[in-house]
């Protein structure tokens, strides 16, 4: 078998799990209950958020929230302050693809 299979949690409970941490890419899986949030942070690579369930509410650099429904892929540039919330009534589930892997990127700003 030449391929590698990775697994992720199937849950409605809060989870932030690293699925792949390879030299060239980092992929995380995140589940957020209604009314909850991901800790505020700075994008440490070029980030692509793939929304598979619910609606991702995203504020960059303390701006207004934009809302991205399931089926959206949201690209966020390197080194931006990010606030990710689930402002909807359905569980939010999304994957985060970071390329290149953050460990190869320069240091981010402090918030």
N, C-alpha and C positions, 0 to 999 in steps of 0.2 A: 504494500500500500504506500503510495507516494504522498498522499494528502495527510494532513493532520486535522483531527476533529477536536474542537473545543466545545465546552458546554457552559451554560449560564443558568442562573436561577429562574424558575417560573413561579412568580409570587406577586402578591399585591402589597407586601410589606416593603418598607424602605430598604433599599440595597444599593450599594456602590461597589461594584466588583470589577477587578481587572481581568479581562478575558485573555488578551494577548499582549505580551511585552517583548516584542521582537526588535531586532536592530533597526528595522526600517519603519515600524509602525507600532502604535499602542492603541488597543481597543478596550473600552470600558462599557459596562452595562449598568444602567441606573434605573431604579424604580422609585417613584415619589408619590405618596398618597395625596389626595386632595387637601389643600391648605398647607402642605408642607413645602420645604425648599431644600436645595442643595446648598452647602456652605458657600458663601461668597468667595470668589477666587479670581485669579488672573489667568487667562489662557496661556498655557506654557508651550504651545506649538500652534500649528495651523489646525484648527478644530472643525470637524464636521459632525453635527448632531443629527442622527437619523431617528425621527420620531415614529414609533410603531404603535403607540397606544396613547390616547388622551391628547392634551394640548400643552406644549412647552411654552411657558411665559418667560421671555428673556429680556433683560435690561443690560445694555452695554454702556460702560463708562457713566453710570448713574442716569442714563437717559430714560425715556418712557419705555414701558414694557411693550414688546411686540409678541403676538400670539401665533404659534406655529402648530397646526393640527397634525394628527397622524397622517403619514404619507409624505411629510415634509423632510427635506434635508437642508439643514441650516449651517452655513459656513461662517466661521468666526475667525478673524485674523489673529495672529500672534500678539500677545502682550496687551490684551484688553481686559479691564475689570468686567466680570460677569456675575449677574444675579440671575439664578434659574429658580423659578417657582412653579408649583402646580396650582394655578388659580382656578382651575376647572373643577367639575364634580366627578370626573372619572380619573382613575389611576393613570399617571403619566409613566410611560416606559420609553426609554430611548437608548441608543448606542452612541458612543462617542469614539470617533476615529481621529487619532492624532498622528499626523505625518508631517515631518519626520518624528520619530520618537522624541519626546521631550528631553530625554537625557542627552541628546545631541544639540539642544538649543542653548542659546545664551540665557543668562539670568533674567527673570522678569522683574517688573517694578513691584514695589511694596504697596500694600493697601492698608 
